Amino acid sequence: MLGVFPHPDDEAYAAGGLLAQCAANGALVELLCATRGENGADRNAATPPGSELAGQRTRELQASCLALGVAAPAFLDLPDGGLAEDGAAAAALIERHIERLQPHLIVTLGNDGVYAHLDHLACTAIATAAVSRARRPIRLLYSVFPRQLFAPLWRVLHRRPGAAMVADVDPRTLGVDAPELRLDIRAVRDRKLAAIAAHRSQLVGGDPLTFLRPGLVERLLDEEWYVVAHGPALPAGASDPFAGL
């Protein structure tokens, strides 16, 4: 299994349960991160943007992968905030990892960018393009969320100067009404919470429940939602992401 995500922390809140559960069940799970999150912000104002923050967030992603029980991450070292600049070259980088690993399953963010984040949207498009050119069918899962769960976050973030958000999105379109796969992650919820906690630069005072906005993390610890974006369909009523492969 291969996870492809734009920034350190996207793997944890979006698919931490899936990654941990697949690893616990014996799958080889690897993670690609497109950027090192160097142009983000430290919510505790302890680390400035740039190379110092990149180093901090690299270590945080390594700790997150350890908490999830998956392999140490690989980085594509694409520019944070600029994933859409050369999509063809980025897709080629992912294709090399697909050729090396030959995964049965790939997971990335959904095509709404979670909260219409431009890098999220670009990463999803790049990963999808790479999977579509694979020499054998691969099931591509999009991590999706209940309708409007992230709308309040978009309403706050898109107003900030220089925000990397789609400015004119209708927040009512964020999320989905029903997924194809409802994944019960209660058995690995502690691992998912530990993975979120590993991203200390994105937390207030190290508290994982402060991630992104108050009240969000608690909604993400029992169940994860997925849709099949490419490749073999899931059998009806499947609860296993590998079902039918």
Biotite code that builds the C-alpha atoms (Angstrom):
import biotite.structure as struc

atoms = struc.array([
    struc.Atom([0.000, 0.000, 0.000], chain_id="A", res_id=1, res_name="MET", atom_name="CA", element="C"),
    struc.Atom([1.195, 3.514, -0.798], chain_id="A", res_id=2, res_name="LEU", atom_name="CA", element="C"),
    struc.Atom([-0.009, 6.774, 0.737], chain_id="A", res_id=3, res_name="GLY", atom_name="CA", element="C"),
    struc.Atom([0.573, 9.985, -1.248], chain_id="A", res_id=4, res_name="VAL", atom_name="CA", element="C"),
    struc.Atom([0.032, 13.252, 0.600], chain_id="A", res_id=5, res_name="PHE", atom_name="CA", element="C"),
    struc.Atom([0.993, 16.895, 0.036], chain_id="A", res_id=6, res_name="PRO", atom_name="CA", element="C"),
    struc.Atom([2.275, 17.928, 3.476], chain_id="A", res_id=7, res_name="HIS", atom_name="CA", element="C"),
    struc.Atom([3.402, 16.407, 6.749], chain_id="A", res_id=8, res_name="PRO", atom_name="CA", element="C"),
    struc.Atom([0.207, 15.960, 8.860], chain_id="A", res_id=9, res_name="ASP", atom_name="CA", element="C"),
    struc.Atom([-2.169, 15.239, 5.939], chain_id="A", res_id=10, res_name="ASP", atom_name="CA", element="C"),
    struc.Atom([-1.523, 11.521, 6.338], chain_id="A", res_id=11, res_name="GLU", atom_name="CA", element="C"),
    struc.Atom([-2.456, 11.556, 10.024], chain_id="A", res_id=12, res_name="ALA", atom_name="CA", element="C"),
    struc.Atom([-5.872, 13.214, 10.101], chain_id="A", res_id=13, res_name="TYR", atom_name="CA", element="C"),
    struc.Atom([-6.994, 11.979, 6.676], chain_id="A", res_id=14, res_name="ALA", atom_name="CA", element="C"),
    struc.Atom([-5.918, 8.337, 6.603], chain_id="A", res_id=15, res_name="ALA", atom_name="CA", element="C"),
    struc.Atom([-4.054, 7.529, 9.805], chain_id="A", res_id=16, res_name="GLY", atom_name="CA", element="C"),
    struc.Atom([-6.534, 4.810, 10.698], chain_id="A", res_id=17, res_name="GLY", atom_name="CA", element="C"),
    struc.Atom([-6.320, 3.149, 7.293], chain_id="A", res_id=18, res_name="LEU", atom_name="CA", element="C"),
    struc.Atom([-2.523, 3.258, 7.263], chain_id="A", res_id=19, res_name="LEU", atom_name="CA", element="C"),
    struc.Atom([-2.237, 1.877, 10.805], chain_id="A", res_id=20, res_name="ALA", atom_name="CA", element="C"),
    struc.Atom([-4.851, -0.810, 10.258], chain_id="A", res_id=21, res_name="GLN", atom_name="CA", element="C"),
    struc.Atom([-3.311, -2.053, 7.015], chain_id="A", res_id=22, res_name="CYS", atom_name="CA", element="C"),
    struc.Atom([0.147, -2.185, 8.609], chain_id="A", res_id=23, res_name="ALA", atom_name="CA", element="C"),
    struc.Atom([-1.212, -4.020, 11.662], chain_id="A", res_id=24, res_name="ALA", atom_name="CA", element="C"),
    struc.Atom([-2.849, -6.571, 9.343], chain_id="A", res_id=25, res_name="ASN", atom_name="CA", element="C"),
    struc.Atom([0.462, -7.334, 7.662], chain_id="A", res_id=26, res_name="GLY", atom_name="CA", element="C"),
    struc.Atom([0.500, -5.071, 4.616], chain_id="A", res_id=27, res_name="ALA", atom_name="CA", element="C"),
    struc.Atom([3.684, -3.308, 3.558], chain_id="A", res_id=28, res_name="LEU", atom_name="CA", element="C"),
    struc.Atom([2.742, 0.362, 3.892], chain_id="A", res_id=29, res_name="VAL", atom_name="CA", element="C"),
    struc.Atom([4.875, 3.176, 2.506], chain_id="A", res_id=30, res_name="GLU", atom_name="CA", element="C"),
    struc.Atom([4.279, 6.912, 2.459], chain_id="A", res_id=31, res_name="LEU", atom_name="CA", element="C"),
    struc.Atom([5.223, 9.620, -0.036], chain_id="A", res_id=32, res_name="LEU", atom_name="CA", element="C"),
    struc.Atom([5.064, 13.250, 1.025], chain_id="A", res_id=33, res_name="CYS", atom_name="CA", element="C"),
    struc.Atom([5.198, 15.800, -1.784], chain_id="A", res_id=34, res_name="ALA", atom_name="CA", element="C"),
    struc.Atom([6.638, 18.653, 0.312], chain_id="A", res_id=35, res_name="THR", atom_name="CA", element="C"),
    struc.Atom([8.233, 19.213, 3.694], chain_id="A", res_id=36, res_name="ARG", atom_name="CA", element="C"),
    struc.Atom([5.687, 21.885, 4.664], chain_id="A", res_id=37, res_name="GLY", atom_name="CA", element="C"),
    struc.Atom([8.349, 24.575, 4.757], chain_id="A", res_id=38, res_name="GLU", atom_name="CA", element="C"),
    struc.Atom([6.022, 27.453, 3.950], chain_id="A", res_id=39, res_name="ASN", atom_name="CA", element="C"),
    struc.Atom([3.482, 26.618, 6.626], chain_id="A", res_id=40, res_name="GLY", atom_name="CA", element="C"),
    struc.Atom([3.352, 28.025, 10.113], chain_id="A", res_id=41, res_name="ALA", atom_name="CA", element="C"),
    struc.Atom([4.331, 26.824, 13.550], chain_id="A", res_id=42, res_name="ASP", atom_name="CA", element="C"),
    struc.Atom([1.216, 27.369, 15.653], chain_id="A", res_id=43, res_name="ARG", atom_name="CA", element="C"),
    struc.Atom([3.431, 27.969, 18.679], chain_id="A", res_id=44, res_name="ASN", atom_name="CA", element="C"),
    struc.Atom([5.625, 30.492, 16.807], chain_id="A", res_id=45, res_name="ALA", atom_name="CA", element="C"),
    struc.Atom([8.692, 28.503, 17.849], chain_id="A", res_id=46, res_name="ALA", atom_name="CA", element="C"),
    struc.Atom([10.085, 27.702, 14.376], chain_id="A", res_id=47, res_name="THR", atom_name="CA", element="C"),
    struc.Atom([10.216, 30.164, 11.454], chain_id="A", res_id=48, res_name="PRO", atom_name="CA", element="C"),
    struc.Atom([9.159, 29.144, 7.933], chain_id="A", res_id=49, res_name="PRO", atom_name="CA", element="C"),
    struc.Atom([11.841, 27.908, 5.590], chain_id="A", res_id=50, res_name="GLY", atom_name="CA", element="C"),
    struc.Atom([14.519, 25.297, 6.081], chain_id="A", res_id=51, res_name="SER", atom_name="CA", element="C"),
    struc.Atom([14.157, 25.266, 9.856], chain_id="A", res_id=52, res_name="GLU", atom_name="CA", element="C"),
    struc.Atom([10.436, 24.514, 9.699], chain_id="A", res_id=53, res_name="LEU", atom_name="CA", element="C"),
    struc.Atom([11.068, 21.951, 6.940], chain_id="A", res_id=54, res_name="ALA", atom_name="CA", element="C"),
    struc.Atom([13.433, 20.108, 9.254], chain_id="A", res_id=55, res_name="GLY", atom_name="CA", element="C"),
    struc.Atom([10.959, 20.236, 12.114], chain_id="A", res_id=56, res_name="GLN", atom_name="CA", element="C"),
    struc.Atom([8.080, 18.943, 10.020], chain_id="A", res_id=57, res_name="ARG", atom_name="CA", element="C"),
    struc.Atom([10.256, 16.229, 8.479], chain_id="A", res_id=58, res_name="THR", atom_name="CA", element="C"),
    struc.Atom([10.994, 14.897, 11.951], chain_id="A", res_id=59, res_name="ARG", atom_name="CA", element="C"),
    struc.Atom([7.319, 15.145, 12.862], chain_id="A", res_id=60, res_name="GLU", atom_name="CA", element="C"),
    struc.Atom([6.289, 13.056, 9.852], chain_id="A", res_id=61, res_name="LEU", atom_name="CA", element="C"),
    struc.Atom([8.911, 10.459, 10.728], chain_id="A", res_id=62, res_name="GLN", atom_name="CA", element="C"),
    struc.Atom([7.451, 10.299, 14.241], chain_id="A", res_id=63, res_name="ALA", atom_name="CA", element="C"),
    struc.Atom([3.927, 10.043, 12.832], chain_id="A", res_id=64, res_name="SER", atom_name="CA", element="C"),
    struc.Atom([4.910, 7.085, 10.642], chain_id="A", res_id=65, res_name="CYS", atom_name="CA", element="C"),
    struc.Atom([6.499, 5.408, 13.659], chain_id="A", res_id=66, res_name="LEU", atom_name="CA", element="C"),
    struc.Atom([3.275, 5.877, 15.623], chain_id="A", res_id=67, res_name="ALA", atom_name="CA", element="C"),
    struc.Atom([1.240, 4.383, 12.764], chain_id="A", res_id=68, res_name="LEU", atom_name="CA", element="C"),
    struc.Atom([3.595, 1.427, 12.388], chain_id="A", res_id=69, res_name="GLY", atom_name="CA", element="C"),
    struc.Atom([4.420, 2.165, 8.751], chain_id="A", res_id=70, res_name="VAL", atom_name="CA", element="C"),
    struc.Atom([7.724, 2.584, 6.919], chain_id="A", res_id=71, res_name="ALA", atom_name="CA", element="C"),
    struc.Atom([9.719, 5.798, 7.260], chain_id="A", res_id=72, res_name="ALA", atom_name="CA", element="C"),
    struc.Atom([8.448, 8.412, 4.782], chain_id="A", res_id=73, res_name="PRO", atom_name="CA", element="C"),
    struc.Atom([9.981, 9.349, 1.449], chain_id="A", res_id=74, res_name="ALA", atom_name="CA", element="C"),
    struc.Atom([9.865, 12.970, 0.301], chain_id="A", res_id=75, res_name="PHE", atom_name="CA", element="C"),
    struc.Atom([9.465, 14.245, -3.243], chain_id="A", res_id=76, res_name="LEU", atom_name="CA", element="C"),
    struc.Atom([10.859, 17.643, -2.144], chain_id="A", res_id=77, res_name="ASP", atom_name="CA", element="C"),
    struc.Atom([8.447, 19.621, -4.285], chain_id="A", res_id=78, res_name="LEU", atom_name="CA", element="C"),
    struc.Atom([7.793, 23.259, -3.314], chain_id="A", res_id=79, res_name="PRO", atom_name="CA", element="C"),
    struc.Atom([5.303, 23.815, -0.517], chain_id="A", res_id=80, res_name="ASP", atom_name="CA", element="C"),
    struc.Atom([2.629, 26.066, -1.973], chain_id="A", res_id=81, res_name="GLY", atom_name="CA", element="C"),
    struc.Atom([3.653, 25.291, -5.537], chain_id="A", res_id=82, res_name="GLY", atom_name="CA", element="C"),
    struc.Atom([2.561, 21.739, -6.287], chain_id="A", res_id=83, res_name="LEU", atom_name="CA", element="C"),
    struc.Atom([0.609, 22.831, -9.347], chain_id="A", res_id=84, res_name="ALA", atom_name="CA", element="C"),
    struc.Atom([3.685, 24.368, -10.998], chain_id="A", res_id=85, res_name="GLU", atom_name="CA", element="C"),
    struc.Atom([4.879, 21.238, -12.832], chain_id="A", res_id=86, res_name="ASP", atom_name="CA", element="C"),
    struc.Atom([2.329, 18.487, -12.474], chain_id="A", res_id=87, res_name="GLY", atom_name="CA", element="C"),
    struc.Atom([3.845, 16.273, -15.179], chain_id="A", res_id=88, res_name="ALA", atom_name="CA", element="C"),
    struc.Atom([7.251, 16.167, -13.505], chain_id="A", res_id=89, res_name="ALA", atom_name="CA", element="C"),
    struc.Atom([5.654, 15.529, -10.113], chain_id="A", res_id=90, res_name="ALA", atom_name="CA", element="C"),
    struc.Atom([3.545, 12.684, -11.508], chain_id="A", res_id=91, res_name="ALA", atom_name="CA", element="C"),
    struc.Atom([6.688, 11.132, -12.991], chain_id="A", res_id=92, res_name="ALA", atom_name="CA", element="C"),
    struc.Atom([8.294, 11.096, -9.530], chain_id="A", res_id=93, res_name="LEU", atom_name="CA", element="C"),
    struc.Atom([5.295, 9.252, -8.106], chain_id="A", res_id=94, res_name="ILE", atom_name="CA", element="C"),
    struc.Atom([5.310, 6.832, -11.044], chain_id="A", res_id=95, res_name="GLU", atom_name="CA", element="C"),
    struc.Atom([8.867, 5.793, -10.151], chain_id="A", res_id=96, res_name="ARG", atom_name="CA", element="C"),
    struc.Atom([7.749, 4.873, -6.645], chain_id="A", res_id=97, res_name="HIS", atom_name="CA", element="C"),
    struc.Atom([4.741, 2.995, -8.031], chain_id="A", res_id=98, res_name="ILE", atom_name="CA", element="C"),
    struc.Atom([7.040, 1.032, -10.350], chain_id="A", res_id=99, res_name="GLU", atom_name="CA", element="C"),
    struc.Atom([9.353, 0.233, -7.428], chain_id="A", res_id=100, res_name="ARG", atom_name="CA", element="C"),
    struc.Atom([6.706, -0.772, -4.902], chain_id="A", res_id=101, res_name="LEU", atom_name="CA", element="C"),
    struc.Atom([4.023, -2.245, -7.214], chain_id="A", res_id=102, res_name="GLN", atom_name="CA", element="C"),
    struc.Atom([1.254, -1.397, -4.719], chain_id="A", res_id=103, res_name="PRO", atom_name="CA", element="C"),
    struc.Atom([-2.181, -2.970, -4.807], chain_id="A", res_id=104, res_name="HIS", atom_name="CA", element="C"),
    struc.Atom([-3.699, 0.099, -3.133], chain_id="A", res_id=105, res_name="LEU", atom_name="CA", element="C"),
    struc.Atom([-2.914, 3.832, -3.123], chain_id="A", res_id=106, res_name="ILE", atom_name="CA", element="C"),
    struc.Atom([-4.587, 6.444, -0.941], chain_id="A", res_id=107, res_name="VAL", atom_name="CA", element="C"),
    struc.Atom([-4.551, 10.215, -1.254], chain_id="A", res_id=108, res_name="THR", atom_name="CA", element="C"),
    struc.Atom([-6.796, 13.160, -0.403], chain_id="A", res_id=109, res_name="LEU", atom_name="CA", element="C"),
    struc.Atom([-10.168, 13.671, -2.067], chain_id="A", res_id=110, res_name="GLY", atom_name="CA", element="C"),
    struc.Atom([-10.792, 15.876, -5.075], chain_id="A", res_id=111, res_name="ASN", atom_name="CA", element="C"),
    struc.Atom([-12.241, 18.725, -3.005], chain_id="A", res_id=112, res_name="ASP", atom_name="CA", element="C"),
    struc.Atom([-8.848, 19.350, -1.414], chain_id="A", res_id=113, res_name="GLY", atom_name="CA", element="C"),
    struc.Atom([-10.456, 18.679, 2.001], chain_id="A", res_id=114, res_name="VAL", atom_name="CA", element="C"),
    struc.Atom([-10.964, 22.416, 2.503], chain_id="A", res_id=115, res_name="TYR", atom_name="CA", element="C"),
    struc.Atom([-10.181, 23.585, -1.058], chain_id="A", res_id=116, res_name="ALA", atom_name="CA", element="C"),
    struc.Atom([-6.444, 23.855, -0.361], chain_id="A", res_id=117, res_name="HIS", atom_name="CA", element="C"),
    struc.Atom([-4.583, 24.424, -3.629], chain_id="A", res_id=118, res_name="LEU", atom_name="CA", element="C"),
    struc.Atom([-1.704, 22.072, -2.802], chain_id="A", res_id=119, res_name="ASP", atom_name="CA", element="C"),
    struc.Atom([-4.177, 19.389, -1.740], chain_id="A", res_id=120, res_name="HIS", atom_name="CA", element="C"),
    struc.Atom([-6.030, 19.691, -5.035], chain_id="A", res_id=121, res_name="LEU", atom_name="CA", element="C"),
    struc.Atom([-2.790, 19.593, -7.011], chain_id="A", res_id=122, res_name="ALA", atom_name="CA", element="C"),
    struc.Atom([-1.463, 16.557, -5.143], chain_id="A", res_id=123, res_name="CYS", atom_name="CA", element="C"),
    struc.Atom([-4.671, 14.638, -5.769], chain_id="A", res_id=124, res_name="THR", atom_name="CA", element="C"),
    struc.Atom([-4.568, 15.464, -9.475], chain_id="A", res_id=125, res_name="ALA", atom_name="CA", element="C"),
    struc.Atom([-0.896, 14.480, -9.710], chain_id="A", res_id=126, res_name="ILE", atom_name="CA", element="C"),
    struc.Atom([-1.382, 11.182, -7.848], chain_id="A", res_id=127, res_name="ALA", atom_name="CA", element="C"),
    struc.Atom([-4.419, 10.333, -9.955], chain_id="A", res_id=128, res_name="THR", atom_name="CA", element="C"),
    struc.Atom([-2.509, 10.993, -13.165], chain_id="A", res_id=129, res_name="ALA", atom_name="CA", element="C"),
    struc.Atom([0.347, 8.749, -11.980], chain_id="A", res_id=130, res_name="ALA", atom_name="CA", element="C"),
    struc.Atom([-2.015, 5.905, -11.078], chain_id="A", res_id=131, res_name="VAL", atom_name="CA", element="C"),
    struc.Atom([-3.852, 6.175, -14.396], chain_id="A", res_id=132, res_name="SER", atom_name="CA", element="C"),
    struc.Atom([-0.589, 5.503, -16.240], chain_id="A", res_id=133, res_name="ARG", atom_name="CA", element="C"),
    struc.Atom([0.427, 2.473, -14.169], chain_id="A", res_id=134, res_name="ALA", atom_name="CA", element="C"),
    struc.Atom([1.063, -0.705, -16.142], chain_id="A", res_id=135, res_name="ARG", atom_name="CA", element="C"),
    struc.Atom([-1.438, -2.710, -14.111], chain_id="A", res_id=136, res_name="ARG", atom_name="CA", element="C"),
    struc.Atom([-4.695, -1.759, -12.395], chain_id="A", res_id=137, res_name="PRO", atom_name="CA", element="C"),
    struc.Atom([-4.288, -0.191, -8.961], chain_id="A", res_id=138, res_name="ILE", atom_name="CA", element="C"),
    struc.Atom([-7.145, 0.726, -6.669], chain_id="A", res_id=139, res_name="ARG", atom_name="CA", element="C"),
    struc.Atom([-6.904, 4.424, -5.826], chain_id="A", res_id=140, res_name="LEU", atom_name="CA", element="C"),
    struc.Atom([-8.809, 5.540, -2.750], chain_id="A", res_id=141, res_name="LEU", atom_name="CA", element="C"),
    struc.Atom([-9.678, 9.145, -2.023], chain_id="A", res_id=142, res_name="TYR", atom_name="CA", element="C"),
    struc.Atom([-9.965, 10.041, 1.645], chain_id="A", res_id=143, res_name="SER", atom_name="CA", element="C"),
    struc.Atom([-13.241, 11.942, 2.009], chain_id="A", res_id=144, res_name="VAL", atom_name="CA", element="C"),
    struc.Atom([-15.179, 13.517, 4.851], chain_id="A", res_id=145, res_name="PHE", atom_name="CA", element="C"),
    struc.Atom([-18.800, 14.184, 5.799], chain_id="A", res_id=146, res_name="PRO", atom_name="CA", element="C"),
    struc.Atom([-20.406, 17.066, 3.962], chain_id="A", res_id=147, res_name="ARG", atom_name="CA", element="C"),
    struc.Atom([-19.318, 20.489, 5.301], chain_id="A", res_id=148, res_name="GLN", atom_name="CA", element="C"),
    struc.Atom([-17.160, 19.062, 8.110], chain_id="A", res_id=149, res_name="LEU", atom_name="CA", element="C"),
    struc.Atom([-14.266, 21.237, 6.922], chain_id="A", res_id=150, res_name="PHE", atom_name="CA", element="C"),
    struc.Atom([-16.384, 24.173, 5.719], chain_id="A", res_id=151, res_name="ALA", atom_name="CA", element="C"),
    struc.Atom([-15.795, 26.226, 8.906], chain_id="A", res_id=152, res_name="PRO", atom_name="CA", element="C"),
    struc.Atom([-12.039, 25.853, 8.440], chain_id="A", res_id=153, res_name="LEU", atom_name="CA", element="C"),
    struc.Atom([-12.243, 27.072, 4.844], chain_id="A", res_id=154, res_name="TRP", atom_name="CA", element="C"),
    struc.Atom([-14.287, 30.079, 5.948], chain_id="A", res_id=155, res_name="ARG", atom_name="CA", element="C"),
    struc.Atom([-11.508, 31.086, 8.351], chain_id="A", res_id=156, res_name="VAL", atom_name="CA", element="C"),
    struc.Atom([-8.447, 30.250, 6.270], chain_id="A", res_id=157, res_name="LEU", atom_name="CA", element="C"),
    struc.Atom([-9.412, 31.611, 2.864], chain_id="A", res_id=158, res_name="HIS", atom_name="CA", element="C"),
    struc.Atom([-9.653, 35.146, 4.286], chain_id="A", res_id=159, res_name="ARG", atom_name="CA", element="C"),
    struc.Atom([-6.044, 35.190, 5.428], chain_id="A", res_id=160, res_name="ARG", atom_name="CA", element="C"),
    struc.Atom([-3.559, 37.131, 3.282], chain_id="A", res_id=161, res_name="PRO", atom_name="CA", element="C"),
    struc.Atom([-1.754, 34.794, 0.912], chain_id="A", res_id=162, res_name="GLY", atom_name="CA", element="C"),
    struc.Atom([-3.997, 31.868, 1.800], chain_id="A", res_id=163, res_name="ALA", atom_name="CA", element="C"),
    struc.Atom([-3.458, 28.894, -0.519], chain_id="A", res_id=164, res_name="ALA", atom_name="CA", element="C"),
    struc.Atom([-7.188, 28.224, -0.831], chain_id="A", res_id=165, res_name="MET", atom_name="CA", element="C"),
    struc.Atom([-9.692, 28.328, -3.653], chain_id="A", res_id=166, res_name="VAL", atom_name="CA", element="C"),
    struc.Atom([-11.264, 31.675, -2.870], chain_id="A", res_id=167, res_name="ALA", atom_name="CA", element="C"),
    struc.Atom([-14.651, 31.248, -4.523], chain_id="A", res_id=168, res_name="ASP", atom_name="CA", element="C"),
    struc.Atom([-15.607, 27.689, -3.573], chain_id="A", res_id=169, res_name="VAL", atom_name="CA", element="C"),
    struc.Atom([-19.095, 27.030, -2.253], chain_id="A", res_id=170, res_name="ASP", atom_name="CA", element="C"),
    struc.Atom([-18.312, 25.519, 1.177], chain_id="A", res_id=171, res_name="PRO", atom_name="CA", element="C"),
    struc.Atom([-21.512, 23.489, 0.979], chain_id="A", res_id=172, res_name="ARG", atom_name="CA", element="C"),
    struc.Atom([-19.847, 21.374, -1.704], chain_id="A", res_id=173, res_name="THR", atom_name="CA", element="C"),
    struc.Atom([-16.956, 20.317, 0.546], chain_id="A", res_id=174, res_name="LEU", atom_name="CA", element="C"),
    struc.Atom([-17.208, 16.689, 1.612], chain_id="A", res_id=175, res_name="GLY", atom_name="CA", element="C"),
    struc.Atom([-19.608, 13.948, 0.557], chain_id="A", res_id=176, res_name="VAL", atom_name="CA", element="C"),
    struc.Atom([-22.953, 12.657, 1.749], chain_id="A", res_id=177, res_name="ASP", atom_name="CA", element="C"),
    struc.Atom([-21.950, 8.975, 1.759], chain_id="A", res_id=178, res_name="ALA", atom_name="CA", element="C"),
    struc.Atom([-18.726, 7.057, 1.083], chain_id="A", res_id=179, res_name="PRO", atom_name="CA", element="C"),
    struc.Atom([-18.149, 3.742, -0.682], chain_id="A", res_id=180, res_name="GLU", atom_name="CA", element="C"),
    struc.Atom([-16.086, 2.478, 2.235], chain_id="A", res_id=181, res_name="LEU", atom_name="CA", element="C"),
    struc.Atom([-16.759, 3.200, 5.886], chain_id="A", res_id=182, res_name="ARG", atom_name="CA", element="C"),
    struc.Atom([-13.671, 2.042, 7.735], chain_id="A", res_id=183, res_name="LEU", atom_name="CA", element="C"),
    struc.Atom([-14.061, 1.315, 11.445], chain_id="A", res_id=184, res_name="ASP", atom_name="CA", element="C"),
    struc.Atom([-10.773, 2.499, 12.963], chain_id="A", res_id=185, res_name="ILE", atom_name="CA", element="C"),
    struc.Atom([-11.619, 2.275, 16.654], chain_id="A", res_id=186, res_name="ARG", atom_name="CA", element="C"),
    struc.Atom([-9.070, -0.509, 17.146], chain_id="A", res_id=187, res_name="ALA", atom_name="CA", element="C"),
    struc.Atom([-6.274, 1.830, 16.010], chain_id="A", res_id=188, res_name="VAL", atom_name="CA", element="C"),
    struc.Atom([-7.658, 5.175, 17.183], chain_id="A", res_id=189, res_name="ARG", atom_name="CA", element="C"),
    struc.Atom([-4.836, 5.543, 19.732], chain_id="A", res_id=190, res_name="ASP", atom_name="CA", element="C"),
    struc.Atom([-2.297, 5.160, 16.936], chain_id="A", res_id=191, res_name="ARG", atom_name="CA", element="C"),
    struc.Atom([-4.085, 7.758, 14.832], chain_id="A", res_id=192, res_name="LYS", atom_name="CA", element="C"),
    struc.Atom([-4.241, 10.202, 17.731], chain_id="A", res_id=193, res_name="LEU", atom_name="CA", element="C"),
    struc.Atom([-0.535, 9.597, 18.433], chain_id="A", res_id=194, res_name="ALA", atom_name="CA", element="C"),
    struc.Atom([0.243, 10.317, 14.769], chain_id="A", res_id=195, res_name="ALA", atom_name="CA", element="C"),
    struc.Atom([-1.642, 13.622, 14.958], chain_id="A", res_id=196, res_name="ILE", atom_name="CA", element="C"),
    struc.Atom([0.151, 14.398, 18.227], chain_id="A", res_id=197, res_name="ALA", atom_name="CA", element="C"),
    struc.Atom([3.497, 13.853, 16.471], chain_id="A", res_id=198, res_name="ALA", atom_name="CA", element="C"),
    struc.Atom([2.885, 17.011, 14.419], chain_id="A", res_id=199, res_name="HIS", atom_name="CA", element="C"),
    struc.Atom([3.626, 19.304, 17.340], chain_id="A", res_id=200, res_name="ARG", atom_name="CA", element="C"),
    struc.Atom([4.269, 22.380, 15.199], chain_id="A", res_id=201, res_name="SER", atom_name="CA", element="C"),
    struc.Atom([0.618, 22.205, 14.127], chain_id="A", res_id=202, res_name="GLN", atom_name="CA", element="C"),
    struc.Atom([-0.766, 21.940, 17.659], chain_id="A", res_id=203, res_name="LEU", atom_name="CA", element="C"),
    struc.Atom([-1.299, 24.449, 20.422], chain_id="A", res_id=204, res_name="VAL", atom_name="CA", element="C"),
    struc.Atom([0.765, 23.435, 23.416], chain_id="A", res_id=205, res_name="GLY", atom_name="CA", element="C"),
    struc.Atom([1.229, 19.930, 22.024], chain_id="A", res_id=206, res_name="GLY", atom_name="CA", element="C"),
    struc.Atom([-2.459, 19.046, 22.405], chain_id="A", res_id=207, res_name="ASP", atom_name="CA", element="C"),
    struc.Atom([-3.608, 16.904, 19.435], chain_id="A", res_id=208, res_name="PRO", atom_name="CA", element="C"),
    struc.Atom([-7.213, 17.977, 20.010], chain_id="A", res_id=209, res_name="LEU", atom_name="CA", element="C"),
    struc.Atom([-6.235, 21.512, 18.908], chain_id="A", res_id=210, res_name="THR", atom_name="CA", element="C"),
    struc.Atom([-5.279, 20.336, 15.421], chain_id="A", res_id=211, res_name="PHE", atom_name="CA", element="C"),
    struc.Atom([-6.777, 22.600, 12.702], chain_id="A", res_id=212, res_name="LEU", atom_name="CA", element="C"),
    struc.Atom([-9.807, 23.676, 14.751], chain_id="A", res_id=213, res_name="ARG", atom_name="CA", element="C"),
    struc.Atom([-11.406, 22.754, 18.094], chain_id="A", res_id=214, res_name="PRO", atom_name="CA", element="C"),
    struc.Atom([-13.807, 19.825, 17.958], chain_id="A", res_id=215, res_name="GLY", atom_name="CA", element="C"),
    struc.Atom([-12.516, 18.416, 14.662], chain_id="A", res_id=216, res_name="LEU", atom_name="CA", element="C"),
    struc.Atom([-10.173, 15.633, 15.758], chain_id="A", res_id=217, res_name="VAL", atom_name="CA", element="C"),
    struc.Atom([-12.821, 13.965, 17.908], chain_id="A", res_id=218, res_name="GLU", atom_name="CA", element="C"),
    struc.Atom([-14.888, 13.514, 14.714], chain_id="A", res_id=219, res_name="ARG", atom_name="CA", element="C"),
    struc.Atom([-12.033, 11.654, 13.014], chain_id="A", res_id=220, res_name="LEU", atom_name="CA", element="C"),
    struc.Atom([-11.155, 8.895, 15.471], chain_id="A", res_id=221, res_name="LEU", atom_name="CA", element="C"),
    struc.Atom([-13.896, 6.280, 15.054], chain_id="A", res_id=222, res_name="ASP", atom_name="CA", element="C"),
    struc.Atom([-14.463, 6.006, 11.320], chain_id="A", res_id=223, res_name="GLU", atom_name="CA", element="C"),
    struc.Atom([-12.766, 7.032, 8.091], chain_id="A", res_id=224, res_name="GLU", atom_name="CA", element="C"),
    struc.Atom([-14.516, 7.481, 4.750], chain_id="A", res_id=225, res_name="TRP", atom_name="CA", element="C"),
    struc.Atom([-13.194, 6.545, 1.306], chain_id="A", res_id=226, res_name="TYR", atom_name="CA", element="C"),
    struc.Atom([-14.312, 6.439, -2.320], chain_id="A", res_id=227, res_name="VAL", atom_name="CA", element="C"),
    struc.Atom([-12.694, 4.550, -5.200], chain_id="A", res_id=228, res_name="VAL", atom_name="CA", element="C"),
    struc.Atom([-11.341, 7.063, -7.695], chain_id="A", res_id=229, res_name="ALA", atom_name="CA", element="C"),
    struc.Atom([-9.600, 4.680, -10.076], chain_id="A", res_id=230, res_name="HIS", atom_name="CA", element="C"),
    struc.Atom([-9.008, 0.985, -10.606], chain_id="A", res_id=231, res_name="GLY", atom_name="CA", element="C"),
    struc.Atom([-10.909, -2.082, -9.393], chain_id="A", res_id=232, res_name="PRO", atom_name="CA", element="C"),
    struc.Atom([-14.206, -1.312, -7.686], chain_id="A", res_id=233, res_name="ALA", atom_name="CA", element="C"),
    struc.Atom([-14.937, -2.389, -4.140], chain_id="A", res_id=234, res_name="LEU", atom_name="CA", element="C"),
    struc.Atom([-17.417, -5.254, -3.773], chain_id="A", res_id=235, res_name="PRO", atom_name="CA", element="C"),
    struc.Atom([-20.787, -4.102, -2.485], chain_id="A", res_id=236, res_name="ALA", atom_name="CA", element="C"),
    struc.Atom([-20.798, -3.713, 1.288], chain_id="A", res_id=237, res_name="GLY", atom_name="CA", element="C"),
    struc.Atom([-17.030, -4.202, 1.596], chain_id="A", res_id=238, res_name="ALA", atom_name="CA", element="C"),
    struc.Atom([-15.370, -3.209, 4.867], chain_id="A", res_id=239, res_name="SER", atom_name="CA", element="C"),
    struc.Atom([-11.828, -4.178, 3.798], chain_id="A", res_id=240, res_name="ASP", atom_name="CA", element="C"),
    struc.Atom([-9.960, -1.741, 1.512], chain_id="A", res_id=241, res_name="PRO", atom_name="CA", element="C"),
    struc.Atom([-8.227, -4.695, -0.182], chain_id="A", res_id=242, res_name="PHE", atom_name="CA", element="C"),
    struc.Atom([-11.496, -6.596, -0.834], chain_id="A", res_id=243, res_name="ALA", atom_name="CA", element="C"),
    struc.Atom([-11.721, -7.917, -4.368], chain_id="A", res_id=244, res_name="GLY", atom_name="CA", element="C"),
    struc.Atom([-8.050, -7.412, -5.212], chain_id="A", res_id=245, res_name="LEU", atom_name="CA", element="C"),
])
